[in-house]
Amino acid sequence: MSGEIRFLIGGNGRRQVHFRADKANRHGLIAGATGTGKTVTLQVLAERFSAIGVPVFLADVKGDLSGLARPGKTHPKIDERVRTIGMDDFTFHANPVLFWDLFGKFGHPVRTTISDMGPLLLSSLLQLNDTQTGVLYAAFSIADDTGMLLLDLKDLRALLQWMAEHRKELSAEYGNISTASVGAIQRRLLILEEQGAEELFGEPALRLEDLMITDFSGHGVISIMDVTRLIHDAPRVYAAFLIWLLAELFEQLPEVGDPEKPVMVLFFDEAHLLFDKAPPALVEKIEQVVRLIRSKGVGVFFITQSPLDVPEEILGQLGTRIQHALRAFTPRDRKAVKTVAQTFRENPELDAEKVITELGTGEALVSVLDAKGAPTPVERVLIRPPASRIGPITAEERRRILARSPLKGRYEEEIDRESAYEMLKKKAEEAARMEAAERAAKTRRDDNRGPSRRGGRRRQTPWEAMANSIARSLGSSLGRRIARGILDTLLGGKK
């Protein structure tokens, strides 16, 4: 096919394996034991996509991938690999990068809102049971029906506290809201806050278009999110953010079918964390988003130690397979090796099951998709060396890159606009003033006149008025629905 866009993955002296850019939205997998070269393979793919004008997002779990921002240096082993693969035009070069960091230390801060995260993903993040998840869904419904914004953790805490205090008025419309369930959710939120998740929620929220830019030369910008601290202190927060990002891209991007190259590529390292202990409903929705996001032109690569870490329904959607060495020390390991070998299209010249345990560092079994979308026979290849630096950049180099970032100043200052916390606080203060005024008036009234009445009915407190307003808003065309993440509506729900 004339005009097709391809790039080299690796070779073995006899054959080279090239990746077709128009098949990138069929997704991919990079797997292998620790120390076998997965990170460098990720680096190679990221810079190749960047070179053809595709924006890339990747999570840096070890702090090694910042080297993408600087050119590599010659080395005898690199020179030897270049000759073996047969690369005639290899040169070292840097790549355009943006640095991101949830905590704002190693890059631009990354935030989303509680409302955008949605109750399904948040309940998984908090590891709630079914009853507690029901209460969390009720909280989001109340926020929607009353027009209260849930932006950060203090908004959600304030709303939950209010729900516990007014559970009797709310139960008729929202079901049983037990103080025990509210208390359990509040405790989980405190744990989440201690892990640093409070930094994730708030404004200004991340604008997806800032992850999808090219530089003045037409190269795709590589967004590198530092998660070295997050992966150890709060791995579930890391997983929740990546799932949210995938779902938001699906929701916001237009349909493009099968473009000649992807509009964006995501690399999810430590992919097993996305599925570890996730409820079946969440795994099902992740599987749906991965399948459907193909039509948006987005490619997703999962990086993990074993392909068996990825659910079978998702594994079956990953067209490109790059398998580094696996170890076979136990019967379970040997069974995994056999299973992985059987997932490749057979090559009569290669015993995949035997070779998987013999691969050297930087060597892999590779199968890509051909022009018809069918897997090619598996090949044993040396992965091409990256053109950028292998290993991290220095703190000073990072500082200089951040100083000239086109997004400098956009996300650094946090915004705290009026939302659920401020609204409920204002209502509480108003209620306290009215109650104090009523008590003062009562002391001045003659005992024989009795309590003050208006129209024969007792005045509603602001809390009662708000509860009744909630009930009235149900079914009313004036009830405003706040935008919710696609994960909560994908299976037949209405956004």
VOGU-3710 file (C-alpha; in Angstrom, 3 decimals, decimal comma):
1> msgeirflig> 0,000/0,000/0,000  1,598/3,267/-1,127  1,997/5,991/1,450  1,646/3,686/4,445  3,427/4,803/7,605  5,695/2,208/9,210  8,583/2,182/11,616  11,191/-0,354/12,669  10,790/-2,276/15,946  13,778/-4,583/15,628
11> gngrrqvhfr> 15,512/-7,301/13,656  17,710/-10,379/13,865  20,172/-10,019/10,982  17,904/-11,940/8,599  14,602/-10,109/8,968  13,375/-6,790/10,258  10,014/-6,293/11,964  8,168/-3,078/11,150  5,091/-1,696/12,869  2,198/-0,378/10,753
21> adkanrhgli> 0,919/2,923/12,170  -2,585/2,334/10,809  -2,876/-0,683/13,130  -1,877/1,170/16,298  -5,503/1,536/17,397  -5,661/-2,272/17,639  -3,615/-1,851/20,816  -0,610/-3,801/22,077  1,199/-5,571/24,888  4,766/-5,395/26,182
31> agatgtgktv> 5,496/-8,158/28,675  8,457/-9,768/30,376  10,157/-10,420/33,670  11,916/-7,678/35,618  15,180/-6,573/33,979  14,468/-7,976/30,520  14,132/-4,642/28,694  10,448/-3,685/28,810  11,167/-0,075/29,752  13,568/0,462/26,855
41> tlqvlaerfs> 11,057/-1,116/24,454  8,420/1,308/25,730  10,903/4,143/25,183  11,597/3,035/21,617  7,902/2,840/20,707  7,149/6,208/22,321  9,856/8,021/20,356  8,885/6,265/17,090  5,268/7,378/17,498  6,468/10,898/18,313
51> aigvpvflad> 8,614/10,935/15,169  5,569/10,296/12,941  3,569/13,074/14,633  1,570/11,077/17,197  1,164/12,491/20,748  2,025/9,978/23,459  1,067/9,663/27,118  3,032/7,339/29,377  3,382/6,690/33,084  6,968/6,638/34,377
61> vkgdlsglar> 6,916/4,151/37,262  10,685/3,933/37,827  11,817/7,455/36,912  13,806/6,187/33,911  11,774/7,559/31,022  12,670/11,224/31,442  15,690/10,369/29,272  13,356/10,710/26,284  13,970/14,453/26,560  17,703/14,186/25,807
71> pgkthpkide> 19,700/12,584/22,969  21,452/9,300/23,636  25,180/8,702/23,431  27,182/6,258/21,389  28,212/2,980/23,036  29,901/-0,151/21,627  26,860/-2,321/22,455  24,519/0,142/20,748  26,790/0,277/17,687  26,841/-3,514/17,545
81> rvrtigmddf> 23,042/-3,746/17,784  22,589/-1,157/15,045  24,848/-3,209/12,732  23,133/-6,512/13,586  19,658/-5,150/12,911  20,846/-3,444/9,712  19,957/0,159/10,515  21,571/2,497/7,996  20,093/5,802/9,192  20,325/5,574/12,985
91> tfhanpvlfw> 21,062/8,870/14,772  20,697/10,077/18,340  18,156/12,801/19,096  15,956/14,219/21,830  12,150/14,184/21,792  9,648/16,923/22,688  8,283/16,174/26,153  5,940/17,523/28,805  6,404/16,481/32,410  3,438/15,813/34,704
101> dlfgkfghpv> 3,237/14,886/38,368  0,223/14,408/40,642  2,124/16,160/43,428  3,470/18,958/41,222  7,101/18,274/42,137  8,486/16,724/38,951  6,050/18,241/36,469  2,803/20,107/35,955  0,158/19,146/38,542  -2,511/16,705/37,381
111> rttisdmgpl> -6,063/17,051/38,690  -9,578/15,912/37,953  -12,789/16,458/39,914  -14,767/14,096/42,115  -17,734/14,594/39,783  -15,723/13,642/36,691  -14,288/10,570/38,425  -17,836/9,297/39,037  -19,214/6,929/41,698  -18,250/3,633/40,028
121> llssllqlnd> -14,550/4,391/39,740  -14,492/6,152/43,108  -16,183/3,223/44,869  -13,551/0,908/43,388  -10,804/3,271/44,507  -12,251/3,282/48,036  -12,865/-0,487/47,984  -16,477/-0,086/49,121  -18,962/-2,928/49,530  -22,303/-2,957/47,704
131> tqtgvlyaaf> -24,192/-1,129/50,457  -21,582/1,600/50,761  -21,424/1,909/46,964  -25,202/2,492/46,965  -24,798/5,340/49,438  -22,051/6,864/47,289  -24,307/6,712/44,227  -27,022/8,441/46,287  -24,560/11,209/47,151  -23,804/11,822/43,485
141> siaddtgmll> -27,526/11,816/42,656  -28,241/14,388/45,362  -25,407/16,568/44,080  -26,820/16,318/40,565  -30,407/17,050/41,604  -29,494/20,094/43,686  -26,838/21,519/41,365  -24,002/21,093/43,861  -20,547/20,672/42,361  -18,374/17,879/43,735
151> ldlkdlrall> -14,871/19,077/42,958  -12,622/17,839/45,726  -12,609/15,543/48,747  -13,922/18,159/51,158  -17,010/18,582/48,963  -17,767/14,877/49,150  -17,092/14,722/52,888  -19,415/17,682/53,548  -22,214/16,175/51,456  -21,913/12,776/53,151
161> qwmaehrkel> -22,080/14,418/56,576  -25,206/16,317/55,543  -26,778/13,110/54,222  -26,180/11,362/57,560  -27,830/14,223/59,446  -30,857/14,238/57,108  -31,109/10,550/56,270  -34,790/10,349/57,324  -35,886/13,093/54,910  -33,820/11,595/52,091
171> saeygnista> -34,637/7,900/52,505  -37,988/8,054/50,686  -36,334/9,159/47,451  -32,796/7,796/47,713  -33,180/4,630/49,768  -31,707/3,780/53,127  -28,734/5,954/54,077  -27,203/4,462/57,190  -24,817/6,364/59,397  -22,626/3,250/59,530
181> svgaiqrrll> -22,170/3,267/55,739  -21,519/7,007/55,671  -18,979/6,594/58,457  -17,225/3,787/56,584  -16,963/5,915/53,443  -15,646/8,863/55,458  -12,945/6,668/56,978  -11,942/5,413/53,538  -11,706/8,993/52,325  -9,352/9,815/55,193
191> ileeqgaeel> -7,105/6,897/54,229  -7,155/8,054/50,630  -6,233/11,567/51,730  -3,298/10,265/53,769  -1,999/8,515/50,634  -1,907/11,843/48,795  -5,069/11,395/46,721  -6,292/14,819/47,826  -3,828/16,249/45,305  -5,654/14,472/42,467
201> fgepalrled> -9,026/16,117/43,047  -9,647/19,788/42,386  -9,261/22,502/39,775  -7,925/23,497/37,320  -8,671/20,025/36,003  -6,493/18,462/33,331  -7,492/19,487/29,792  -7,137/16,487/27,512  -6,130/18,676/24,582  -2,936/19,507/26,498
211> lmitdfsghg> -1,949/15,839/26,150  -2,543/15,850/22,388  -0,177/18,429/20,943  2,641/18,456/18,411  5,712/20,668/18,336  6,696/23,161/15,631  8,370/20,352/13,642  5,231/18,230/13,632  6,553/15,706/16,138  4,100/14,350/18,683
221> visimdvtrl> 4,774/15,627/22,201  5,420/12,859/24,740  3,645/13,495/28,057  5,531/11,753/30,852  3,683/11,433/34,144  5,951/10,739/37,107  4,281/8,105/39,299  7,315/6,870/41,221  5,824/7,944/44,543  2,245/7,139/43,602
231> ihdaprvyaa> 3,007/3,580/42,521  4,372/2,759/45,980  2,142/4,850/48,255  -1,206/4,691/46,444  -1,251/2,196/43,557  -5,067/2,235/43,433  -5,008/5,991/42,874  -2,605/5,402/39,974  -4,933/2,787/38,486  -8,014/4,970/38,957
241> fliwllaelf> -6,364/7,902/37,200  -5,366/5,819/34,166  -8,848/4,308/33,849  -10,385/7,777/34,163  -8,055/9,112/31,461  -8,968/6,300/29,080  -12,694/6,799/29,669  -12,494/10,586/29,244  -10,660/10,219/25,939  -13,341/7,856/24,716
251> eqlpevgdpe> -16,050/10,266/25,777  -14,561/13,449/24,357  -12,861/12,422/21,107  -14,777/12,212/17,816  -15,129/9,032/15,785  -12,353/8,674/13,192  -12,514/4,986/12,272  -9,128/3,558/11,231  -6,811/6,505/10,459  -3,438/6,122/8,732
261> kpvmvlffde> -1,850/6,792/12,099  -3,360/7,055/15,612  -4,479/10,376/17,056  -2,833/9,409/20,341  -1,120/6,437/22,009  -1,210/5,591/25,723  1,269/3,362/27,559  -0,005/1,899/30,846  2,904/0,464/32,829  2,294/-1,946/35,741
271> ahllfdkapp> -0,958/-2,836/33,979  -1,886/-5,491/36,537  -2,746/-2,656/38,955  -5,647/-1,655/36,708  -7,341/-4,988/37,315  -6,018/-6,131/40,697  -9,009/-6,470/43,076  -11,184/-4,397/40,732  -14,881/-5,374/40,907  -16,208/-7,339/37,911
281> alvekieqvv> -18,441/-4,436/36,841  -15,415/-2,137/36,548  -13,326/-4,694/34,647  -16,235/-5,176/32,238  -16,458/-1,467/31,579  -12,691/-1,145/31,091  -12,927/-3,948/28,541  -15,695/-2,090/26,735  -13,800/1,201/26,658  -10,632/-0,508/25,359
291> rlirskgvgv> -12,665/-2,140/22,594  -14,671/0,942/21,632  -11,862/3,507/21,817  -10,394/1,987/18,646  -12,928/3,979/16,652  -11,550/7,183/18,218  -8,109/6,445/16,786  -6,498/5,874/20,191  -3,949/3,109/20,718  -3,365/1,564/24,144
301> ffitqspldv> -0,295/-0,456/25,126  -0,272/-2,414/28,377  3,096/-3,137/30,012  3,269/-5,907/32,588  5,404/-8,839/33,723  3,123/-11,555/32,394  0,340/-11,430/29,790  -1,727/-13,435/32,260  -1,927/-10,278/34,425  -4,374/-8,877/31,865
311> peeilgqlgt> -7,967/-10,212/31,751  -8,556/-12,572/28,845  -11,281/-10,363/27,342  -8,827/-7,466/27,096  -5,818/-9,591/26,145  -7,728/-10,796/23,095  -7,958/-7,198/21,836  -4,204/-6,565/21,853  -2,959/-6,988/18,292  0,748/-6,214/18,751
321> riqhalraft> 2,670/-8,532/21,087  6,217/-7,863/22,279  7,250/-10,596/24,691  10,541/-10,339/26,563  11,957/-13,202/28,590  9,898/-15,063/31,182  11,327/-17,142/34,013  10,224/-20,733/34,597  11,287/-21,611/38,121  8,045/-23,227/39,302
331> prdrkavktv> 5,311/-25,398/37,756  3,078/-22,327/37,659  5,797/-20,391/35,786  6,188/-23,203/33,247  2,441/-23,299/32,682  2,440/-19,536/32,098  5,283/-19,843/29,573  3,377/-22,496/27,635  0,169/-20,432/27,657  1,959/-17,286/26,462
341> aqtfrenpel> 3,749/-19,170/23,652  0,408/-20,448/22,380  -0,942/-16,899/21,979  1,485/-16,198/19,120  0,896/-17,108/15,492  3,140/-20,092/14,904  6,445/-19,736/13,066  7,718/-23,127/11,758  11,301/-21,928/12,202  10,847/-21,022/15,871
351> daekvitelg> 9,934/-22,891/19,062  8,341/-19,999/20,962  7,846/-21,933/24,202  11,537/-22,831/24,349  12,809/-19,426/23,237  10,793/-17,352/25,775  13,031/-18,508/28,629  16,250/-18,033/26,622  15,801/-14,430/25,465  18,536/-11,997/26,438
361> tgealvsvld> 18,050/-8,457/27,715  16,633/-6,286/24,942  15,587/-9,329/22,935  11,935/-10,270/22,385  9,419/-12,378/20,536  7,425/-10,003/18,361  4,213/-10,321/16,388  2,543/-7,335/14,715  -0,512/-6,929/12,495  -0,242/-7,119/8,723
371> akgaptpver> -2,118/-5,019/6,159  -5,254/-7,135/6,627  -5,105/-6,883/10,423  -3,933/-10,484/10,931  -1,047/-11,295/13,322  2,271/-11,986/11,618  4,220/-15,156/12,499  6,236/-14,618/15,649  9,865/-13,516/15,202  12,797/-13,482/17,630
381> vlirppasri> 14,396/-10,041/17,309  16,717/-7,582/18,946  14,746/-4,451/19,828  16,221/-1,402/18,120  18,130/0,955/20,447  16,427/4,209/21,441  17,654/7,451/19,907  17,221/9,182/23,257  19,057/8,740/26,532  18,644/5,458/28,395
391> gpitaeerrr> 18,040/6,422/32,020  16,816/9,586/33,771  17,818/13,176/33,167  19,262/15,318/35,941  17,209/17,554/38,224  18,714/20,626/36,533  17,829/19,358/33,057  14,249/18,754/34,196  14,074/22,232/35,714  15,150/23,836/32,425
401> ilarsplkgr> 12,582/21,845/30,435  9,795/22,815/32,838  10,859/26,469/32,700  10,245/26,619/28,947  7,120/24,444/28,916  4,251/25,895/26,831  1,925/24,997/29,734  3,938/26,826/32,376  1,586/28,476/34,891  -1,612/26,858/33,601
411> yeeeidresa> -1,999/24,232/36,318  0,320/25,313/39,107  -2,116/27,529/41,054  -5,087/25,648/42,498  -8,579/27,157/42,171  -11,253/26,662/44,845  -14,562/27,937/43,504  -17,921/27,598/45,248  -18,988/23,972/45,363  -20,772/21,564/47,708
421> yemlkkkaee> -18,592/22,353/50,730  -19,109/26,113/50,478  -22,831/25,759/49,751  -23,450/23,467/52,709  -21,305/25,598/54,999  -23,303/28,659/53,988  -26,570/26,793/54,675  -25,336/25,710/58,088  -24,322/29,244/59,037  -27,709/30,567/57,861
431> aarmeaaera> -29,517/27,912/59,877  -27,482/28,752/62,970  -28,297/32,471/62,625  -32,021/31,789/62,213  -32,128/29,439/65,191  -30,291/31,981/67,327  -32,700/34,709/66,194  -35,733/32,533/66,982  -34,404/31,740/70,457  -33,820/35,431/71,145
441> aktrrddnrg> -37,319/36,300/69,913  -38,875/33,600/72,025  -37,350/35,010/75,203  -38,975/38,365/74,405  -42,442/37,006/73,690  -45,108/36,747/76,324  -45,432/33,145/77,522  -49,181/33,198/76,856  -48,718/33,867/73,130  -47,026/30,523/72,520
451> psrrggrrrq> -44,567/29,784/69,736  -44,536/31,975/66,679  -46,682/30,696/63,828  -47,144/31,822/60,305  -50,314/30,683/58,556  -50,792/28,158/61,368  -47,620/26,303/60,365  -44,148/26,208/61,861  -41,405/27,915/59,824  -39,134/25,448/58,019
461> tpweamansi> -35,498/25,496/58,930  -33,081/25,939/56,001  -32,108/22,274/56,321  -35,731/21,179/55,967  -36,265/23,519/53,058  -33,221/22,076/51,292  -34,392/18,491/51,849  -37,830/19,335/50,426  -36,194/21,096/47,493  -34,268/17,910/46,758
471> arslgsslgr> -37,444/15,864/46,732  -39,237/18,380/44,489  -36,368/18,464/42,022  -36,748/14,742/41,318  -38,731/14,338/38,145  -38,655/18,069/37,524  -37,357/19,412/34,234  -35,452/21,956/36,286  -33,352/19,260/37,986  -29,835/19,821/36,589
481> riargildtl> -27,584/16,853/35,878  -23,874/17,376/36,331  -21,657/15,713/33,721  -20,466/12,294/34,830  -17,679/10,059/33,572  -18,449/7,576/30,818  -17,711/4,566/33,023  -20,932/5,171/34,975  -23,133/5,398/31,905  -21,581/3,127/29,305
491> lggkk> -23,729/0,076/30,016  -27,112/1,448/29,098  -27,045/4,486/31,374  -27,962/7,998/30,288  -25,456/10,804/30,685
//
